[in-house]
Amino acid sequence: MDTLHTDIAVIGAGTAGLAAYRAARAAGKRAVLIEGGPYGTTCARVGCMPSKLLIAAAEAAHAAAHGAPFGVHVDGKVRVDGRAVMERVRRERDRFVGFVLEGVENIPAADKLAGYARFVSDTVLRVDERVEVRAASVVIATGSRPSVPAPFEALGDRLVVNDDVFAWQDLPRSVAVFGPGVIGLELGQALARLGVRVRVFGVSGSLGGLADPAVRQRARRIFQDEFYLDPDARVLSTQRVDDEVEVRYVALDNTERTERFDYALVATGRRPNVDRLDLHLTSLALDGRGVPVFDRTTMQAGESAIFIAGDANADAPLLHEAADEGRIAGMNAARYPDVRPGQRRAPLGVVFSDPQIALVGASYGSLPAGSFVTGEVDFGDQGRSRVMLKNKGMLHVYADIESGRFLGAEMVGPSAEHIGHLLAWAAQQQLTVAQMLDMPFYHPVVEEGVRTALRDAAARLEQARRQRRAAA
C-alpha cells in the first residue's frame, strides 16, 4: 500500500469540498482532494440547476395556458413535448456540470486522489485499500443522498428519487410524489404543469419547510387549488403491479381511492454520507444520525483535527451554506489547532414553487412565545401583485418586542426569492423594524408588501409595549 503525506485531506469534491480545498491552498498548505464518485456538485448534477430548468419549462406551459384573464388567448390546446423538455433539461444541466468540471480540471493532478476514503484514526485514511493518507487535519465533505424509507424499496425501478428524474428521456404520464418538502413540492408542481397526472402526499402537515401555521395553511390552500396535495395524507398501501405503482389512500374528501402511477417519486429527505467512513475508529462523538458533533461557527468536530462541512453535517443543506462551511473548514484545518469562528450568514431558504416560499432568519417555531410580534401582509390586494395576477399568498415578519429588531420572516407569495434576500440582509444587519421602514420603497412594486407587513409589525410593537407598561 502506498503512503501519501499531506497537510490537509479533504474527503469529497462537491461544493463544500472544493471550497475547503481552495481555502487550504490559499493558506499555503498542501491539500489532497479525495473523491470516490464522478466530479460535479449535487447542485449542478441533480439539484438546484436541473430542477430550475424543469420548473422554467413548467412556467412557460402554465403561462401559455393562462393568458385569458389578460385578454391573451392561445388557439387550441397548449402542447407539451416531453422529449424536448427533458432534452433541454439534460443539455443545460450538462453545461452547468461542465463549468464545475473545468474548475476541477485546473486542480493539479497530484492534489486529486480517486477512491473512497475510510478513517483508520483521526488523521489517517485509507483510500480503496490501496493508498494510506496521513494528514495533519481532515475535512469531511462527503455530501448527502436521498433517504428512501424501507417500504418503498419493493417498488424496484418504479421508485425514483430526484436524481433519477433528470435522466428521463420523456415525461411520464403519472407520478405519485411522497414528501411535499422543497424537492417534492417543486418537482410535483412542475410535473403537474407539464401535463403529468400528479398526486402529492405528505405526513404531519409539513409543507415546504414552513413552520408558521397561518402561512403554511395559506400555502396549502393555494397549491391545492392547482394540483392534488395532501400534506397530512393517509396512505394505506403502496405496491408494484406490473410496471406501475398502485397507491391506496384516503382522499381529501375522506373517500378511499386506489390509483396507479408510472412512478413513485420519493422525496422524503436526504441522509448525510457519513455512514461508510468508519467514524467509529476516530475519537469523534456522534449524534443520533451518526453525524459528528461539531461547532457550526468553526466546523470543528469536538476538539479534534477533523472538520465537517456541507450536506455531510446535515445542518443547512444549501449551496451557499456549503460554500461558506467549506471555506471555514478549510481555513481552520489549515491553521489547526488555532481554530477561529468564521462568518455565518443570516439563514435564507427559498422554494421555487409558484407562488414561491421564502424562509428568513429565525423560524416561527424557534421564537419564544410572548417575546415577539407578527406583522402581516396579504398579497390578495397588493397592487403590483394584482396587476400581474400573482396576488396569492401572505408574508409574516417577526420583531422582538424589547428591542424592535427584525428577527425573521416566513412567506408564500410573489417574488419571494427577491423579498427573501432583502429580509435576509436586514436580519444580518440586525436592523430594527423602524430602520427598515426608513428604507426606500418604489411604486408600484411587490416589495411594497414588505412595507405593509413592517407597518403592521410597528403598530403591534407599540401595542405590546403599551400593554407591558400598563402591566408594570
C-alpha positions as CSV (number, residue, x, y, z in Angstrom):
1,M,0.0,0.0,0.0
2,D,1.3,3.4,-1.0
3,T,1.5,6.2,1.6
4,L,0.7,9.8,0.9
5,H,1.6,12.6,3.3
6,T,-0.3,15.9,3.2
7,D,-1.3,18.8,5.4
8,I,-5.0,18.5,4.8
9,A,-7.1,15.7,3.4
10,V,-10.5,16.8,2.0
11,I,-12.9,13.9,1.6
12,G,-15.4,14.8,-1.2
13,A,-15.2,17.2,-4.2
14,G,-18.6,18.8,-4.1
15,T,-19.3,22.4,-3.3
16,A,-18.1,22.2,0.3
17,G,-15.0,20.1,-0.5
18,L,-13.9,22.3,-3.3
19,A,-14.3,25.4,-1.1
20,A,-12.3,23.7,1.7
21,Y,-9.5,22.7,-0.7
22,R,-9.2,26.2,-2.1
23,A,-9.2,27.8,1.3
24,A,-6.5,25.4,2.5
25,R,-4.4,26.1,-0.6
26,A,-4.9,29.8,-0.2
27,A,-3.5,29.4,3.4
28,G,-0.3,28.0,1.9
29,K,-0.9,24.4,2.9
30,R,-0.8,21.2,0.8
31,A,-4.2,19.6,0.4
32,V,-5.4,16.5,-1.3
33,L,-8.9,16.1,-2.6
34,I,-10.3,12.6,-2.3
35,E,-13.4,11.7,-4.5
36,G,-14.9,8.3,-5.0
37,G,-17.7,9.3,-7.4
38,P,-17.9,11.5,-10.5
39,Y,-16.9,15.1,-10.2
40,G,-19.6,17.7,-10.3
41,T,-21.7,19.1,-7.4
42,T,-25.1,17.9,-6.2
43,C,-26.4,21.3,-7.2
44,A,-25.3,21.1,-10.8
45,R,-26.0,17.4,-11.4
46,V,-29.2,16.6,-9.6
47,G,-30.2,19.6,-7.5
48,C,-30.6,23.4,-8.0
49,M,-29.9,23.8,-11.7
50,P,-31.7,20.8,-13.4
51,S,-34.8,21.3,-11.1
52,K,-35.0,25.0,-12.1
53,L,-34.7,24.0,-15.8
54,L,-37.7,21.7,-15.3
55,I,-39.6,24.5,-13.4
56,A,-38.8,27.0,-16.2
57,A,-40.5,24.7,-18.8
58,A,-43.5,24.3,-16.4
59,E,-43.8,28.0,-16.0
60,A,-43.8,28.5,-19.8
61,A,-46.5,25.9,-20.2
62,H,-48.6,27.4,-17.4
63,A,-48.3,31.0,-18.7
64,A,-49.3,29.9,-22.2
65,A,-52.4,28.2,-20.9
66,H,-53.5,31.0,-18.5
67,G,-53.4,34.2,-20.6
68,A,-57.2,34.5,-21.0
69,P,-57.7,36.8,-17.9
70,F,-55.3,39.3,-19.6
71,G,-57.3,39.0,-22.9
72,V,-54.5,36.9,-24.4
73,H,-55.8,33.6,-25.9
74,V,-53.9,30.6,-27.3
75,D,-56.0,28.9,-30.0
76,G,-56.3,25.2,-29.3
77,K,-54.6,23.2,-26.5
78,V,-51.1,24.0,-25.3
79,R,-48.9,21.1,-26.4
80,V,-46.0,20.0,-24.2
81,D,-43.3,18.0,-26.0
82,G,-41.9,15.9,-23.1
83,R,-38.9,14.7,-25.0
84,A,-37.9,18.3,-25.9
85,V,-38.5,19.4,-22.3
86,M,-36.2,16.7,-20.9
87,E,-33.6,17.1,-23.7
88,R,-33.2,20.8,-22.8
89,V,-33.0,19.9,-19.1
90,R,-30.2,17.4,-19.7
91,R,-28.4,19.6,-22.2
92,E,-28.3,22.7,-20.0
93,R,-27.6,20.5,-16.9
94,D,-24.6,19.1,-18.6
95,R,-23.4,22.6,-19.4
96,F,-23.6,23.6,-15.7
97,V,-21.8,20.5,-14.7
98,G,-19.2,21.3,-17.3
99,F,-18.3,24.6,-15.6
100,V,-17.7,22.6,-12.4
101,L,-15.6,20.1,-14.2
102,E,-13.5,22.8,-15.7
103,G,-12.6,24.1,-12.2
104,V,-11.7,20.6,-11.1
105,E,-9.5,20.1,-14.2
106,N,-7.5,23.1,-13.2
107,I,-6.6,21.4,-9.9
108,P,-3.1,19.8,-10.1
109,A,-3.3,16.1,-10.7
110,A,-1.1,15.5,-7.6
111,D,-3.8,17.1,-5.4
112,K,-6.5,14.7,-6.6
113,L,-7.0,11.2,-5.4
114,A,-9.8,8.9,-6.8
115,G,-11.4,6.5,-4.5
116,Y,-13.4,6.0,-1.3
117,A,-11.8,7.1,2.0
118,R,-12.3,5.5,5.4
119,F,-10.8,6.5,8.7
120,V,-8.1,4.4,10.4
121,S,-7.7,7.1,13.0
122,D,-8.4,10.8,13.3
123,T,-5.7,11.8,10.8
124,V,-5.1,8.5,8.9
125,L,-7.3,7.5,6.0
126,R,-7.3,4.5,3.7
127,V,-8.5,5.0,0.1
128,D,-9.8,1.8,-1.6
129,E,-7.3,-0.2,0.5
130,R,-4.5,0.9,-1.9
131,V,-3.4,4.3,-0.6
132,E,-2.9,5.4,3.0
133,V,-3.2,9.1,3.5
134,R,-1.6,10.7,6.5
135,A,-2.7,14.2,7.2
136,A,-2.3,16.9,9.8
137,S,-6.1,17.6,9.6
138,V,-9.1,16.3,7.7
139,V,-12.2,17.9,6.2
140,I,-15.3,15.7,5.8
141,A,-17.3,17.0,2.8
142,T,-19.0,13.8,1.6
143,G,-22.4,15.4,0.9
144,S,-25.7,13.5,1.2
145,R,-28.0,11.2,-0.7
146,P,-31.8,10.7,-0.9
147,S,-33.3,8.8,2.0
148,V,-35.8,6.2,1.0
149,P,-38.0,4.5,3.7
150,A,-37.8,0.8,3.5
151,P,-41.5,0.1,2.5
152,F,-40.8,1.9,-0.9
153,E,-37.9,-0.4,-1.8
154,A,-40.2,-3.1,-3.0
155,L,-41.2,-0.8,-5.9
156,G,-38.0,-1.5,-7.7
157,D,-37.3,0.6,-10.8
158,R,-40.8,2.2,-10.4
159,L,-39.3,4.0,-7.4
160,V,-37.4,7.2,-8.3
161,V,-35.7,10.0,-6.4
162,N,-34.9,13.4,-7.6
163,D,-31.6,12.3,-9.0
164,D,-33.4,9.9,-11.4
165,V,-35.9,12.5,-12.7
166,F,-33.3,14.4,-14.7
167,A,-32.2,11.3,-16.6
168,W,-35.7,10.8,-18.0
169,Q,-35.9,10.8,-21.8
170,D,-39.5,11.8,-21.8
171,L,-42.1,12.9,-19.3
172,P,-44.2,10.1,-17.7
173,R,-48.0,10.0,-17.8
174,S,-48.4,9.9,-14.0
175,V,-46.3,10.3,-10.8
176,A,-47.1,9.8,-7.1
177,V,-44.9,12.2,-5.1
178,F,-44.2,11.3,-1.5
179,G,-42.9,14.3,0.6
180,P,-44.0,17.9,0.0
181,G,-40.8,19.4,1.2
182,V,-38.6,21.6,-1.1
183,I,-37.9,18.9,-3.6
184,G,-41.3,17.2,-3.7
185,L,-43.2,20.5,-3.9
186,E,-41.0,21.9,-6.7
187,L,-41.0,18.8,-8.8
188,G,-44.6,17.9,-8.1
189,Q,-45.9,21.2,-9.2
190,A,-43.6,21.4,-12.2
191,L,-44.7,17.9,-13.5
192,A,-48.4,18.8,-13.0
193,R,-48.0,22.0,-15.0
194,L,-46.3,19.9,-17.8
195,G,-49.4,17.7,-18.1
196,V,-48.3,14.8,-15.8
197,R,-51.1,13.4,-13.5
198,V,-49.6,14.1,-10.1
199,R,-50.7,13.3,-6.5
200,V,-48.5,14.7,-3.7
201,F,-48.7,13.0,-0.3
202,G,-47.1,14.2,3.0
203,V,-47.2,13.4,6.7
204,S,-47.9,15.6,9.7
205,G,-49.0,18.6,7.7
206,S,-45.5,19.7,6.7
207,L,-45.2,21.8,3.6
208,G,-42.2,23.5,2.0
209,G,-40.4,23.9,5.4
210,L,-42.9,26.4,6.7
211,A,-43.3,26.5,10.5
212,D,-45.8,29.4,10.8
213,P,-49.2,27.7,10.9
214,A,-51.1,30.6,9.2
215,V,-48.6,30.9,6.3
216,R,-48.5,27.1,5.9
217,Q,-52.3,26.9,5.8
218,R,-52.4,29.6,3.2
219,A,-49.8,27.8,1.1
220,R,-51.7,24.6,1.4
221,R,-54.9,26.1,0.1
222,I,-53.1,27.9,-2.8
223,F,-51.4,24.7,-4.0
224,Q,-54.5,22.5,-3.5
225,D,-56.3,24.8,-5.9
226,E,-53.9,23.8,-8.7
227,F,-52.9,20.1,-8.1
228,Y,-53.7,17.3,-5.7
229,L,-51.8,17.9,-2.4
230,D,-52.5,16.3,0.9
231,P,-49.7,17.2,3.4
232,D,-51.3,15.0,6.1
233,A,-52.2,12.0,3.9
234,R,-53.4,8.6,5.0
235,V,-51.7,6.3,2.5
236,L,-52.9,2.8,3.2
237,S,-50.6,0.9,0.9
238,T,-48.2,1.1,-2.0
239,Q,-47.3,-1.8,-4.1
240,R,-45.9,-2.6,-7.5
241,V,-48.4,-4.0,-10.0
242,D,-46.7,-5.0,-13.3
243,D,-44.9,-1.8,-14.4
244,E,-46.9,0.6,-12.3
245,V,-47.2,1.7,-8.7
246,E,-50.5,1.2,-7.0
247,V,-51.4,3.6,-4.2
248,R,-54.3,3.1,-1.9
249,Y,-55.2,6.2,0.1
250,V,-57.9,8.1,1.9
251,A,-58.5,11.2,-0.3
252,L,-59.2,14.8,0.9
253,D,-63.0,14.1,0.6
254,N,-62.5,11.2,3.1
255,T,-63.2,8.5,0.5
256,E,-60.9,5.6,-0.1
257,R,-59.2,5.5,-3.5
258,T,-56.9,3.3,-5.5
259,E,-54.8,4.7,-8.3
260,R,-51.9,3.5,-10.4
261,F,-48.9,5.6,-11.5
262,D,-45.9,5.2,-13.7
263,Y,-43.6,6.1,-10.9
264,A,-43.4,6.9,-7.2
265,L,-41.1,9.9,-6.6
266,V,-39.9,9.6,-3.1
267,A,-38.7,13.0,-1.8
268,T,-38.8,12.2,2.0
269,G,-35.4,13.8,2.8
270,R,-31.7,13.2,2.4
271,R,-29.2,11.5,4.7
272,P,-25.6,12.6,5.2
273,N,-22.9,10.4,3.6
274,V,-21.0,9.6,6.8
275,D,-22.1,6.0,7.4
276,R,-19.3,4.5,5.3
277,L,-16.4,6.4,6.7
278,D,-15.7,4.1,9.7
279,L,-16.1,7.0,12.1
280,H,-16.1,4.6,15.0
281,L,-12.4,4.3,14.5
282,T,-12.0,8.1,15.3
283,S,-12.3,9.9,18.6
284,L,-15.4,11.7,17.5
285,A,-18.7,11.9,19.4
286,L,-21.6,11.1,17.1
287,D,-25.2,12.3,17.3
288,G,-28.3,10.1,16.8
289,R,-27.9,10.2,13.0
290,G,-24.2,9.1,13.2
291,V,-23.0,12.6,12.3
292,P,-20.0,14.0,14.2
293,V,-21.0,16.6,16.8
294,F,-19.4,19.8,15.6
295,D,-19.3,23.6,16.2
296,R,-21.1,25.4,13.4
297,T,-19.0,28.5,13.8
298,T,-15.7,26.7,13.3
299,M,-16.9,23.4,11.6
300,Q,-14.6,21.6,14.1
301,A,-15.7,18.2,15.3
302,G,-15.1,18.2,19.1
303,E,-11.5,19.2,19.8
304,S,-10.2,17.0,17.0
305,A,-8.3,17.8,13.8
306,I,-11.4,16.8,11.9
307,F,-13.8,19.3,10.4
308,I,-17.1,18.7,8.6
309,A,-18.8,20.9,6.0
310,G,-21.7,20.9,3.6
311,D,-24.6,18.4,3.4
312,A,-22.5,15.9,5.3
313,N,-23.2,17.7,8.6
314,A,-26.9,17.9,7.9
315,D,-27.1,21.4,9.3
316,A,-28.0,23.7,6.4
317,P,-28.1,21.7,3.2
318,L,-28.0,24.7,0.8
319,L,-25.3,25.5,-1.8
320,H,-24.4,28.9,-0.4
321,E,-24.1,27.4,3.1
322,A,-22.0,24.5,1.9
323,A,-19.6,27.0,0.2
324,D,-19.3,29.1,3.4
325,E,-18.9,26.0,5.6
326,G,-16.2,24.5,3.3
327,R,-14.3,27.8,3.3
328,I,-14.4,28.0,7.1
329,A,-13.5,24.3,7.5
330,G,-10.6,24.7,5.0
331,M,-9.2,27.7,6.8
332,N,-9.4,26.2,10.2
333,A,-8.0,22.9,9.0
334,A,-5.0,24.9,7.7
335,R,-4.4,26.8,10.9
336,Y,-5.3,23.9,13.3
337,P,-5.0,24.0,16.3
338,D,-5.5,27.8,16.1
339,V,-9.2,27.4,15.3
340,R,-11.3,30.5,14.9
341,P,-15.0,31.2,14.3
342,G,-15.9,32.0,10.7
343,Q,-18.7,34.3,9.5
344,R,-22.1,32.5,9.2
345,R,-24.8,34.4,7.2
346,A,-28.4,35.0,8.1
347,P,-30.5,31.9,7.3
348,L,-32.2,32.1,4.0
349,G,-34.2,29.4,2.2
350,V,-36.3,29.6,-1.0
351,V,-38.7,27.1,-2.5
352,F,-39.1,27.7,-6.3
353,S,-42.8,26.8,-6.4
354,D,-45.4,29.2,-7.7
355,P,-46.1,31.1,-5.6
356,Q,-42.6,30.8,-4.1
357,I,-41.8,30.2,-0.4
358,A,-39.1,32.1,1.5
359,L,-37.8,31.4,5.0
360,V,-35.6,34.1,6.5
361,G,-33.7,34.4,9.8
362,A,-35.3,32.9,12.9
363,S,-38.1,30.5,12.2
364,Y,-41.5,30.9,13.8
365,G,-41.1,27.7,15.8
366,S,-37.8,28.8,17.3
367,L,-39.1,32.1,18.8
368,P,-40.2,32.1,22.5
369,A,-43.9,32.8,22.8
370,G,-44.7,36.3,24.1
371,S,-41.3,37.7,23.1
372,F,-42.2,38.9,19.6
373,V,-45.0,40.3,17.4
374,T,-46.0,39.3,13.9
375,G,-46.6,41.8,11.1
376,E,-48.7,40.6,8.2
377,V,-49.5,41.4,4.6
378,D,-52.0,39.6,2.4
379,F,-51.0,39.7,-1.2
380,G,-54.6,39.4,-2.4
381,D,-55.0,43.2,-2.7
382,Q,-51.3,44.2,-3.1
383,G,-51.2,46.5,-6.1
384,R,-48.4,45.2,-8.3
385,S,-49.2,41.6,-7.5
386,R,-52.8,42.1,-8.6
387,V,-51.7,43.8,-11.8
388,M,-49.7,40.6,-12.7
389,L,-52.4,38.3,-11.3
390,K,-49.8,36.9,-8.9
391,N,-51.9,38.1,-5.9
392,K,-51.8,34.9,-3.9
393,G,-50.1,34.4,-0.6
394,M,-49.0,36.2,2.6
395,L,-45.9,37.4,4.4
396,H,-45.3,37.3,8.2
397,V,-42.5,39.3,9.7
398,Y,-41.4,38.8,13.3
399,A,-40.0,41.5,15.5
400,D,-38.6,41.4,19.1
401,I,-40.8,43.4,21.5
402,E,-37.9,44.6,23.7
403,S,-35.6,45.9,21.0
404,G,-37.8,46.3,18.0
405,R,-35.3,44.3,16.0
406,F,-36.4,42.3,12.9
407,L,-35.9,38.6,13.7
408,G,-37.2,36.7,10.7
409,A,-40.0,36.0,8.2
410,E,-41.9,33.3,6.5
411,M,-43.7,33.9,3.2
412,V,-45.6,32.3,0.4
413,G,-46.2,34.7,-2.4
414,P,-44.9,36.5,-5.5
415,S,-41.2,37.4,-5.8
416,A,-40.4,35.6,-2.6
417,E,-36.8,34.8,-3.8
418,H,-36.2,38.6,-4.1
419,I,-38.0,39.7,-1.0
420,G,-36.3,36.9,0.9
421,H,-32.9,38.4,0.0
422,L,-33.9,41.9,1.2
423,L,-35.1,40.5,4.5
424,A,-32.1,38.3,5.0
425,W,-29.8,41.3,4.5
426,A,-31.9,43.2,7.1
427,A,-31.6,40.2,9.5
428,Q,-27.9,40.0,9.1
429,Q,-27.5,43.8,9.7
430,Q,-29.7,43.4,12.8
431,L,-31.9,46.2,11.7
432,T,-35.0,47.3,13.7
433,V,-38.4,47.5,12.1
434,A,-38.2,51.3,12.4
435,Q,-34.9,51.3,10.5
436,M,-36.3,49.1,7.8
437,L,-39.3,51.4,7.3
438,D,-36.8,54.3,6.7
439,M,-35.5,52.4,3.6
440,P,-36.9,53.4,0.1
441,F,-39.8,51.5,-1.4
442,Y,-40.5,52.2,-5.0
443,H,-44.1,52.3,-6.5
444,P,-45.6,50.1,-7.9
445,V,-43.5,47.0,-6.8
446,V,-44.3,43.8,-5.0
447,E,-41.8,44.9,-2.3
448,E,-44.4,47.5,-1.1
449,G,-46.0,44.5,0.5
450,V,-42.9,44.3,2.8
451,R,-43.6,47.8,3.9
452,T,-47.2,46.9,4.7
453,A,-46.1,44.0,6.9
454,L,-43.5,46.1,8.6
455,R,-46.0,48.9,9.4
456,D,-48.3,46.2,10.8
457,A,-45.4,45.0,13.0
458,A,-44.6,48.5,14.1
459,A,-48.2,49.0,15.2
460,R,-48.2,45.7,17.1
461,L,-44.9,46.6,18.8
462,E,-46.3,49.8,20.1
463,Q,-49.4,48.0,21.3
464,A,-47.3,45.3,23.0
465,R,-45.2,47.9,24.7
466,R,-48.2,49.8,26.0
467,Q,-49.6,46.6,27.4
468,R,-46.3,45.9,29.2
469,R,-46.2,49.4,30.6
470,A,-49.7,49.1,31.9
471,A,-49.0,45.7,33.4
472,A,-45.9,47.1,35.2
